[in-house]
Amino acid sequence: MRLTNLDLAALRSFVTGIDAGSFMQAADRLGRSTSAVSAQLKKLEDQTGSALVRRAGRGLALTDQGELLLSYARRLLSLNDEAISALQSPELEGWVRLGIQEDFGETVLPQVLGQFARAHPRVRVEGRIGRNSELREKLASGHLDLALAWDDGTAKADDIIAFLPLCWLGPAEEGPAPLWQPGGNTDQNEPLPLAALEAPCMLRTIACTHLDQHGIPWRIAFVSPSLGGMWAATAAGLGISLRTPFGHPASLRVLDPASYGLPAMPSLGLALLRAPKPDNQISNHLAAIIRQALQDMLPAAWTTQ
């Protein structure tokens, strides 16, 4: 059987187009004409012998074969980029210390550490998952070189990787009675129960501030020192919580604010912060891998380019 070599440039255009929601936006991101990107898509369809996308209203939807190819395309491009990074990067040796906000510990950290370790085997990476305030303290004291943390309004524009929408979360399974209704289920003064992290917590402060601004009474029904504990309390129906749609367990669902009389929430910046010392090559290479990993994982509408 004659083997077919898939075109990596065409695969990159295909993945970029799906992530961006249109191949016109993909062309803009890749610095190519729309016709050139369309030709690459046609080439992939000829190589695979399958239609990969179909129109769905004003947008695009993957066919079954397109969905299958997308998964392989991400892996092929990741391996290609990793190989180029290993071959073109200088031989690095030393160590780097990375801190990551709890929300991204189970998703971003393993991928980033694995990719970096394979590209730079002589560099030792120390990873720490922690709360936002802890990461910032360790960064300022020189105990971390890089930290992926929520922006508290002090991050530089170049440090912002993405803006993630904040949302109210509740149990995936609705109980026999609504978790909360405006004015309360039985008592007109019944406050909204919240599951939150221990103070200081930026998202806890944001939640309480917005509820106060909208005249909604609230109470802290459950406090946890860790994100896992807060997830468990929220899933059990002890209270609703405020977080982003990224990384929460299947036992939770995003609540429609209008249905529960809750305020719509803003987006929150996610920043990759550096220690207050001169840049070094190790930190620069790790920062580049983190940025790329998040751009691959998050919806294109959330990320900054």
RACORKA-V632217 format. One record per pair of residues at least 6 apart in sequence whose C-alpha atoms are under 8 Angstrom apart, sorted by the first residue. I is the first residue (numbers start at 1). J is the second residue. D is the distance in Angstrom with one decimal. If there is no record, write none. Layout:
i | j | d
I | J | D
I | J | D
This chain:
i | j | d
4 | 47 | 6.9
6 | 44 | 7.2
6 | 47 | 7.0
7 | 44 | 7.4
8 | 76 | 7.9
8 | 77 | 7.0
9 | 40 | 7.9
10 | 37 | 7.5
10 | 40 | 4.8
10 | 41 | 6.4
10 | 43 | 7.5
10 | 44 | 6.7
11 | 44 | 7.5
11 | 73 | 5.9
11 | 77 | 7.7
12 | 73 | 7.6
12 | 77 | 7.0
13 | 23 | 7.8
13 | 26 | 6.5
13 | 27 | 7.6
13 | 30 | 7.5
13 | 37 | 6.3
13 | 40 | 7.2
13 | 41 | 7.6
14 | 23 | 7.8
14 | 40 | 7.9
14 | 41 | 6.4
14 | 70 | 7.9
15 | 70 | 6.5
15 | 73 | 7.1
15 | 74 | 7.2
16 | 23 | 7.7
16 | 26 | 5.4
17 | 23 | 4.5
17 | 24 | 7.6
17 | 25 | 6.9
17 | 26 | 4.7
17 | 27 | 7.9
18 | 60 | 7.7
19 | 299 | 6.6
19 | 300 | 5.8
20 | 26 | 6.2
20 | 299 | 7.8
20 | 300 | 5.4
20 | 301 | 7.5
21 | 59 | 6.7
21 | 60 | 6.7
22 | 59 | 6.8
22 | 60 | 6.8
23 | 34 | 6.8
23 | 37 | 6.8
23 | 38 | 7.3
24 | 34 | 5.5
26 | 37 | 7.7
27 | 33 | 5.6
27 | 34 | 5.3
27 | 36 | 8.0
27 | 37 | 6.1
28 | 34 | 8.0
45 | 51 | 5.7
45 | 52 | 6.4
50 | 65 | 6.6
50 | 66 | 7.9
51 | 63 | 6.9
51 | 65 | 7.1
51 | 66 | 7.1
52 | 62 | 6.0
52 | 63 | 5.4
52 | 64 | 7.6
52 | 65 | 5.9
52 | 66 | 4.0
52 | 67 | 7.6
53 | 60 | 6.5
53 | 61 | 5.6
53 | 62 | 4.4
53 | 63 | 5.3
53 | 66 | 6.2
54 | 60 | 5.8
54 | 61 | 5.3
54 | 62 | 6.2
54 | 63 | 6.5
55 | 61 | 6.1
82 | 115 | 6.9
82 | 119 | 6.5
83 | 119 | 7.3
85 | 119 | 6.6
86 | 118 | 8.0
86 | 119 | 4.6
86 | 120 | 6.8
91 | 120 | 7.2
92 | 120 | 6.3
92 | 122 | 6.5
92 | 123 | 6.4
92 | 281 | 7.8
92 | 282 | 6.7
93 | 120 | 7.7
93 | 122 | 5.0
93 | 123 | 4.8
93 | 124 | 7.9
94 | 122 | 6.9
94 | 123 | 4.9
94 | 124 | 6.3
94 | 282 | 7.9
95 | 123 | 5.2
95 | 124 | 4.4
95 | 125 | 5.7
95 | 126 | 7.6
95 | 282 | 7.6
96 | 123 | 7.5
96 | 124 | 6.4
96 | 125 | 5.1
96 | 126 | 6.3
96 | 144 | 7.9
96 | 145 | 6.3
96 | 282 | 6.8
96 | 283 | 6.6
97 | 125 | 5.9
97 | 126 | 4.7
97 | 127 | 6.0
97 | 128 | 7.9
97 | 143 | 7.5
97 | 144 | 5.0
97 | 145 | 5.2
97 | 146 | 6.6
98 | 125 | 7.3
98 | 126 | 6.1
98 | 127 | 4.9
98 | 128 | 6.2
98 | 144 | 5.9
98 | 145 | 6.1
98 | 146 | 4.9
98 | 147 | 5.7
99 | 127 | 5.8
99 | 128 | 4.6
99 | 129 | 5.8
99 | 130 | 6.9
99 | 135 | 6.1
99 | 144 | 6.6
99 | 146 | 6.2
99 | 147 | 4.4
99 | 148 | 6.2
100 | 109 | 7.3
100 | 127 | 7.6
100 | 128 | 6.3
100 | 129 | 5.0
100 | 130 | 6.4
100 | 135 | 7.5
100 | 147 | 5.7
100 | 148 | 4.7
100 | 149 | 6.5
101 | 129 | 5.9
101 | 130 | 5.5
101 | 131 | 5.9
101 | 132 | 6.1
101 | 135 | 7.6
101 | 147 | 7.8
101 | 148 | 5.9
101 | 149 | 5.4
101 | 150 | 7.6
102 | 129 | 5.6
102 | 130 | 5.6
102 | 131 | 6.3
102 | 227 | 6.8
103 | 227 | 7.6
103 | 246 | 7.5
103 | 247 | 6.0
103 | 248 | 7.8
104 | 247 | 6.9
105 | 129 | 6.0
107 | 247 | 7.5
108 | 290 | 7.7
108 | 293 | 7.0
108 | 294 | 7.3
109 | 127 | 7.8
111 | 293 | 7.7
112 | 286 | 7.9
112 | 289 | 6.5
112 | 290 | 6.1
112 | 293 | 7.0
113 | 125 | 7.3
115 | 289 | 7.9
116 | 286 | 6.7
116 | 289 | 7.3
117 | 123 | 7.1
117 | 124 | 7.8
117 | 125 | 7.7
123 | 282 | 7.9
132 | 149 | 5.8
132 | 150 | 6.6
132 | 201 | 7.7
132 | 202 | 8.0
133 | 200 | 7.5
133 | 201 | 7.7
135 | 144 | 7.8
135 | 147 | 6.4
135 | 149 | 7.3
136 | 147 | 7.4
136 | 149 | 7.8
138 | 144 | 5.7
139 | 145 | 6.4
139 | 146 | 7.1
139 | 147 | 7.0
139 | 274 | 7.2
139 | 275 | 5.3
139 | 276 | 7.9
140 | 275 | 6.4
140 | 276 | 6.9
142 | 275 | 6.3
142 | 276 | 7.7
144 | 275 | 6.7
145 | 274 | 5.8
145 | 275 | 5.0
145 | 283 | 7.0
146 | 272 | 6.8
146 | 273 | 5.6
146 | 274 | 4.7
146 | 275 | 6.3
146 | 283 | 7.1
146 | 287 | 7.7
147 | 272 | 5.7
147 | 273 | 5.1
147 | 274 | 6.5
148 | 270 | 7.1
148 | 271 | 5.8
148 | 272 | 4.6
148 | 273 | 6.3
149 | 270 | 5.9
149 | 271 | 5.5
149 | 272 | 6.5
149 | 273 | 7.3
150 | 268 | 7.0
150 | 269 | 5.9
150 | 270 | 4.7
150 | 271 | 6.0
151 | 160 | 7.7
151 | 268 | 7.0
151 | 269 | 5.0
151 | 270 | 5.6
151 | 271 | 5.7
152 | 202 | 7.6
155 | 271 | 6.8
155 | 273 | 7.6
159 | 271 | 5.2
159 | 272 | 5.3
159 | 273 | 6.2
160 | 269 | 6.3
160 | 270 | 5.7
160 | 271 | 4.2
160 | 272 | 6.4
160 | 304 | 7.3
161 | 269 | 7.5
161 | 270 | 5.8
161 | 271 | 5.5
161 | 272 | 6.8
161 | 291 | 6.7
161 | 294 | 7.9
161 | 303 | 6.0
161 | 304 | 5.6
161 | 305 | 8.0
162 | 269 | 5.9
162 | 270 | 5.3
162 | 271 | 7.3
162 | 302 | 5.4
162 | 303 | 4.0
162 | 304 | 5.3
163 | 267 | 5.7
163 | 268 | 5.3
163 | 269 | 4.4
163 | 270 | 6.0
163 | 302 | 5.2
163 | 303 | 6.3
163 | 304 | 7.6
164 | 244 | 6.4
164 | 245 | 8.0
164 | 267 | 5.1
164 | 268 | 5.2
164 | 269 | 6.4
164 | 270 | 7.2
164 | 302 | 5.8
165 | 244 | 5.8
165 | 245 | 7.3
165 | 265 | 7.3
165 | 266 | 6.1
165 | 267 | 3.9
165 | 268 | 6.2
165 | 302 | 8.0
166 | 242 | 6.8
166 | 243 | 5.5
166 | 244 | 4.6
166 | 245 | 7.2
166 | 265 | 5.6
166 | 266 | 5.9
166 | 267 | 5.4
166 | 268 | 6.7
167 | 242 | 5.7
167 | 243 | 5.7
167 | 244 | 5.5
167 | 245 | 6.7
167 | 254 | 6.5
167 | 255 | 7.3
167 | 264 | 7.7
167 | 265 | 6.3
168 | 240 | 6.7
168 | 241 | 5.7
168 | 242 | 4.7
168 | 243 | 6.6
168 | 254 | 5.9
168 | 255 | 5.5
168 | 256 | 7.7
168 | 257 | 7.3
169 | 234 | 7.5
169 | 240 | 5.6
169 | 241 | 5.2
169 | 242 | 6.1
169 | 243 | 7.1
169 | 252 | 6.3
169 | 253 | 5.6
169 | 254 | 4.7
169 | 255 | 5.5
170 | 234 | 5.8
170 | 235 | 6.5
170 | 237 | 7.0
170 | 239 | 7.4
170 | 240 | 5.0
170 | 241 | 6.8
170 | 252 | 5.5
170 | 253 | 5.6
170 | 254 | 6.5
170 | 255 | 6.3
171 | 234 | 6.1
171 | 235 | 4.4
171 | 236 | 6.7
171 | 237 | 6.0
171 | 240 | 8.0
171 | 251 | 6.1
171 | 252 | 4.6
171 | 253 | 6.0
172 | 235 | 7.0
172 | 250 | 7.1
172 | 251 | 5.1
172 | 252 | 4.3
172 | 253 | 4.8
173 | 251 | 7.7
173 | 252 | 7.9
175 | 237 | 8.0
178 | 185 | 8.0
179 | 237 | 7.0
179 | 239 | 7.6
180 | 192 | 6.5
180 | 193 | 8.0
180 | 260 | 6.8
181 | 260 | 5.7
181 | 261 | 7.0
182 | 216 | 7.9
182 | 260 | 6.6
182 | 261 | 5.6
183 | 189 | 6.0
183 | 190 | 6.4
183 | 191 | 7.8
184 | 190 | 4.7
184 | 191 | 6.8
184 | 192 | 7.7
189 | 217 | 7.5
190 | 217 | 7.4
191 | 216 | 7.5
191 | 217 | 4.6
191 | 218 | 4.3
191 | 219 | 5.9
192 | 216 | 7.5
192 | 217 | 6.1
192 | 218 | 4.2
192 | 219 | 6.0
192 | 239 | 7.7
193 | 218 | 5.9
193 | 219 | 5.2
193 | 220 | 5.9
193 | 221 | 5.2
193 | 238 | 7.0
193 | 239 | 4.6
193 | 240 | 6.5
194 | 218 | 7.1
194 | 219 | 6.1
194 | 220 | 4.9
194 | 221 | 5.3
194 | 222 | 6.7
194 | 238 | 7.6
194 | 239 | 4.4
194 | 240 | 5.0
194 | 241 | 5.8
195 | 220 | 6.3
195 | 221 | 5.8
195 | 222 | 4.7
195 | 223 | 6.0
195 | 224 | 7.9
195 | 230 | 6.0
195 | 233 | 6.5
195 | 234 | 6.1
195 | 238 | 6.9
195 | 239 | 4.9
195 | 240 | 5.6
195 | 241 | 5.2
196 | 204 | 6.1
196 | 220 | 7.1
196 | 222 | 6.3
196 | 223 | 5.1
196 | 224 | 6.4
196 | 230 | 6.1
196 | 241 | 6.2
196 | 242 | 7.8
197 | 204 | 6.9
197 | 223 | 5.4
197 | 224 | 4.8
197 | 225 | 5.6
197 | 226 | 6.6
197 | 227 | 7.0
197 | 230 | 6.6
198 | 223 | 5.7
198 | 224 | 5.7
198 | 225 | 5.3
203 | 242 | 6.7
203 | 243 | 7.0
204 | 242 | 7.2
207 | 242 | 6.5
208 | 218 | 7.6
210 | 263 | 6.9
210 | 265 | 7.9
211 | 217 | 7.1
211 | 218 | 7.4
211 | 262 | 7.6
211 | 263 | 6.9
214 | 263 | 7.0
221 | 238 | 6.6
221 | 239 | 6.2
222 | 230 | 7.6
222 | 233 | 6.9
222 | 238 | 6.9
222 | 239 | 7.1
223 | 230 | 7.1
224 | 230 | 5.6
230 | 241 | 7.8
231 | 248 | 7.6
231 | 249 | 7.5
231 | 252 | 7.7
233 | 239 | 6.9
234 | 240 | 5.6
234 | 241 | 6.5
234 | 252 | 7.3
235 | 251 | 5.7
235 | 252 | 5.7
245 | 254 | 7.1
257 | 263 | 6.0
257 | 264 | 6.0
272 | 287 | 7.5
295 | 303 | 6.3
